[in-house]
């Protein structure tokens, strides 16, 4: 799923990634669980080309929900 907002030269995309945790990920051993991770991309577009890119994925919420990390 992707939602796109355009503001001037900037394109803001909200997304949901879905995948199966099959390999080591930042030291977390594979669980074979299906995970949904939300995030946002912010791109500056000039003349139809991306000239700047930034963004973030919210892994914390999903990892905490699936007990892959815990609070102290």
FENPE-V784722 format. One record per helix or strand. SS is the DSSP state (helix for helix, strand for strand). FROM is the first residue (numbers start at 1). TO is the last residue. If there is no record, write none. Layout:
BEGIN
ss,from,to
SS,FROM,TO
SS,FROM,TO
END
This chain:
BEGIN
ss,from,to
strand,2,7
strand,10,20
strand,25,25
strand,28,28
strand,34,46
strand,49,58
helix,59,65
END
